[in-house]
């Protein structure tokens, strides 16, 4: 799941659950709630074995770099 998709899904969940309150609360309050809840939800998702695409790409680059370093050490 891409970072954009995850953010969109989280936003939809929060908006759905807080729809009744949105008539009472200002939109900036709902936005602040989303910002506070999102990291916790992402942590739960990662505990289930899923990661953001950006994190996956970063880890993949690190792995590729390490493999190249090992190959270079083996050649020397």
N, C-alpha and C positions, 0 to 999 in steps of 0.2 A: 504494500500500500504506500503510495507516494505521500510525501509530507503535505502536499496540497489537499489530497483526498482525505487524509486523516484529519486535518484541520477543518475541512468542510463537514465531515461526519460528526466531529465533536460539536461543531457549531449547531448543526441540525438537532442533535440530541439535546443540547442545552436549551435551544430555543423552544423545542417541543415541550420539554419538561417545565419550562418557566413561562410558557405562553400566557397562562392566566395572570401571572405576576407582572408580565410586561406591560399590561395596561396600567398598573399601579406604579411600577418602578421606572425610572428613566433608563434610556438605552445604554448610557455609559455604565450604569451599575451592572447591567447584564453582561456587558463587554468585560468589565473587571472580574466578574464571577468566572467567565470563560477563561480568562488569562490565569486565574488561580487554580482552576480545576484541570485545565489541559495537561500540565506536566504530570499530575497524579494519574490521569487516565492513560497517558502515554507510558508511564511506568508499568501500569497494570498490563497494557498491551504487550510491552517488551517481556514481561515475565511469562507471557503465554508463548513466547518464541518469535514474535514479530518485531521488526525494526523498521524505522523510516528508510526510504530509499536513499536519502542523503547519507545516513549513517552506514548503510550497507555499502554504498559506493566508496566511502572513506575507508572502511575496513578492507574492501577489495583492493584498493590502491596500496594500502600498507602491506597486505599479503604479497602482492606482485613485487613491490620493492624488496621485501625480505627474500623472496625467491630469487630475484636477480642478484642480490648480495651473496646468497649462498652459492649460486652458480659461479660467481666471480671468485669466491674463496676456494672453491673446488678446483678451478682452473689454475690457480696460482700454486 
